[in-house]
Amino acid sequence: MNFKDQVAVVTGGANGIGRAIALKLADQGAAVMIADTNKDAAIITAAEIEEISGNSAIHATDVTNFDLCTELAALTADSFGPVDILVNNAGIAGSSGWHSRSFSTEEDWKLTYQVNVIGISNVTSAFRSQMQNSRSGRIVNIASIAGREGRPGLPHYSASKAAVISLTQSTALEFAPLNIRVNAICPGLLWTSMWEEVGSRYTENNSLYKGMSARQVFDAMVEEKIPLKKEQTPEDVADAVCFLVSDESRNITGQTLNVDGGFFMR
Ligand SMILES: NC(=O)c1ccc[n+]([C@@H]2O[C@H](COP(=O)([O-])OP(=O)(O)OC[C@H]3O[C@@H](n4cnc5c(N)ncnc54)[C@H](O)[C@@H]3O)[C@@H](O)[C@H]2O)c1
């Protein structure tokens, strides 16, 4: 795929899945803006992109802050021109200390919804006029298989990701007359810093996993849950993003694609 002369923004692009998406888009020729609260990590990822394509910038965006999102949109336009590709990837699994608790607090509910759902709405709104003018925008929201079905453990996280799937459909319908396509991806099990914390939560709170390391819990879950018997990688998700923002998917909008080795088949 070729994204030469296109401008991409990746929220949460400094680490994990977002980093892989940013690197892949740069590898295919896009200029990439990394929007992340973690400025130090964003600088490192931007330096990697510079080596690939020489075309990167960063903004210390907190997606929960609409003013910062507006600033991000203005900086992107000034640095590269209007955005073509927006990847809403920034996400959290709870408020401070969530992985040491066996229950969700009110703060977990509030902050997780603010980042995972309202954050997507904030960034999308901030870039709306740029995409509207070019009439060719493409948006991918990163949801999760946790949003496909209710289950115990992290109800606030699952509910927020179900909301991302619904938000994707609403935005796709709203933006279709503007020729802007909006899709979502549900990643499966990926060994990132987020899953390291998920794993430690299992070892601390679930007697089934006592004495195991976070990585051992992860491997056990891959073995038990994933029909293809292999973990997903950030690069797997990045490849799916590239398809959904390319011309090859020109007639696809409002869809949610599982990248999960067959975990969910709906
Ligand atoms: N790791 C998995 O197994 C998995 C599975 C399904 C879905 N996901 C989703 O994929 C996305 C990326 O997850 P990851 O595993 O790479 O996590 P990660 O923790 O490794 O990276 C998340 C990035 O988002 C940034 N971020 C957090 N809050 C932010 C905010 N308010 N504003 C801007 N940036 C912010 C962090 O600084 C970090 O760079 C998330 O939406 C997550 O819910 C992950």
PDBQT file of the ligand as one rigid body, heavy atoms in Angstrom, charges set to zero:
ROOT
HETATM    1  N1  LIG A 301      -2.809  -5.026  24.356  1.00  0.00    +0.000 N 
HETATM    2  C1  LIG A 301      -3.904  -5.683  24.079  1.00  0.00    +0.000 C 
HETATM    3  O1  LIG A 301      -3.987  -6.937  24.215  1.00  0.00    +0.000 OA
HETATM    4  C2  LIG A 301      -5.115  -4.955  23.522  1.00  0.00    +0.000 A 
HETATM    5  C3  LIG A 301      -6.207  -5.733  23.140  1.00  0.00    +0.000 A 
HETATM    6  C4  LIG A 301      -7.336  -5.092  22.627  1.00  0.00    +0.000 A 
HETATM    7  C5  LIG A 301      -7.358  -3.704  22.499  1.00  0.00    +0.000 A 
HETATM    8  N2  LIG A 301      -6.277  -2.974  22.892  1.00  0.00    +0.000 N 
HETATM    9  C6  LIG A 301      -6.389  -1.512  22.704  1.00  0.00    +0.000 C 
HETATM   10  O2  LIG A 301      -5.338  -1.073  21.865  1.00  0.00    +0.000 OA
HETATM   11  C7  LIG A 301      -4.994   0.286  22.173  1.00  0.00    +0.000 C 
HETATM   12  C8  LIG A 301      -3.499   0.372  22.436  1.00  0.00    +0.000 C 
HETATM   13  O3  LIG A 301      -3.188  -0.489  23.537  1.00  0.00    +0.000 OA
HETATM   14  P1  LIG A 301      -1.701  -0.951  23.885  1.00  0.00    +0.000 P 
HETATM   15  O4  LIG A 301      -1.801  -2.359  24.323  1.00  0.00    +0.000 OA
HETATM   16  O5  LIG A 301      -0.752  -0.565  22.808  1.00  0.00    +0.000 OA
HETATM   17  O6  LIG A 301      -1.472  -0.054  25.192  1.00  0.00    +0.000 OA
HETATM   18  P2  LIG A 301      -0.168   0.726  25.723  1.00  0.00    +0.000 P 
HETATM   19  O7  LIG A 301      -0.477   1.044  27.134  1.00  0.00    +0.000 OA
HETATM   20  O8  LIG A 301       1.068  -0.053  25.387  1.00  0.00    +0.000 OA
HETATM   21  O9  LIG A 301      -0.161   2.058  24.855  1.00  0.00    +0.000 OA
HETATM   22  C9  LIG A 301      -1.182   3.024  24.986  1.00  0.00    +0.000 C 
HETATM   23  C10 LIG A 301      -0.652   4.382  24.566  1.00  0.00    +0.000 C 
HETATM   24  O10 LIG A 301      -1.727   5.352  24.727  1.00  0.00    +0.000 OA
HETATM   25  C11 LIG A 301      -1.210   6.492  25.399  1.00  0.00    +0.000 C 
HETATM   26  N3  LIG A 301      -2.291   7.157  26.135  1.00  0.00    +0.000 N 
HETATM   27  C12 LIG A 301      -2.935   6.703  27.253  1.00  0.00    +0.000 A 
HETATM   28  N4  LIG A 301      -3.841   7.604  27.634  1.00  0.00    +0.000 NA
HETATM   29  C13 LIG A 301      -3.783   8.645  26.757  1.00  0.00    +0.000 A 
HETATM   30  C14 LIG A 301      -4.477   9.881  26.632  1.00  0.00    +0.000 A 
HETATM   31  N5  LIG A 301      -5.401  10.272  27.533  1.00  0.00    +0.000 N 
HETATM   32  N6  LIG A 301      -4.201  10.692  25.580  1.00  0.00    +0.000 NA
HETATM   33  C15 LIG A 301      -3.241  10.318  24.680  1.00  0.00    +0.000 A 
HETATM   34  N7  LIG A 301      -2.529   9.191  24.762  1.00  0.00    +0.000 NA
HETATM   35  C16 LIG A 301      -2.805   8.363  25.796  1.00  0.00    +0.000 A 
HETATM   36  C17 LIG A 301      -0.124   5.945  26.345  1.00  0.00    +0.000 C 
HETATM   37  O11 LIG A 301       0.795   6.953  26.735  1.00  0.00    +0.000 OA
HETATM   38  C18 LIG A 301       0.505   4.878  25.440  1.00  0.00    +0.000 C 
HETATM   39  O12 LIG A 301       1.531   5.430  24.639  1.00  0.00    +0.000 OA
HETATM   40  C19 LIG A 301      -5.861   0.671  23.369  1.00  0.00    +0.000 C 
HETATM   41  O13 LIG A 301      -7.000   1.363  22.920  1.00  0.00    +0.000 OA
HETATM   42  C20 LIG A 301      -6.243  -0.676  23.963  1.00  0.00    +0.000 C 
HETATM   43  O14 LIG A 301      -7.440  -0.611  24.697  1.00  0.00    +0.000 OA
HETATM   44  C21 LIG A 301      -5.160  -3.564  23.402  1.00  0.00    +0.000 A 
ENDROOT
TORSDOF 0
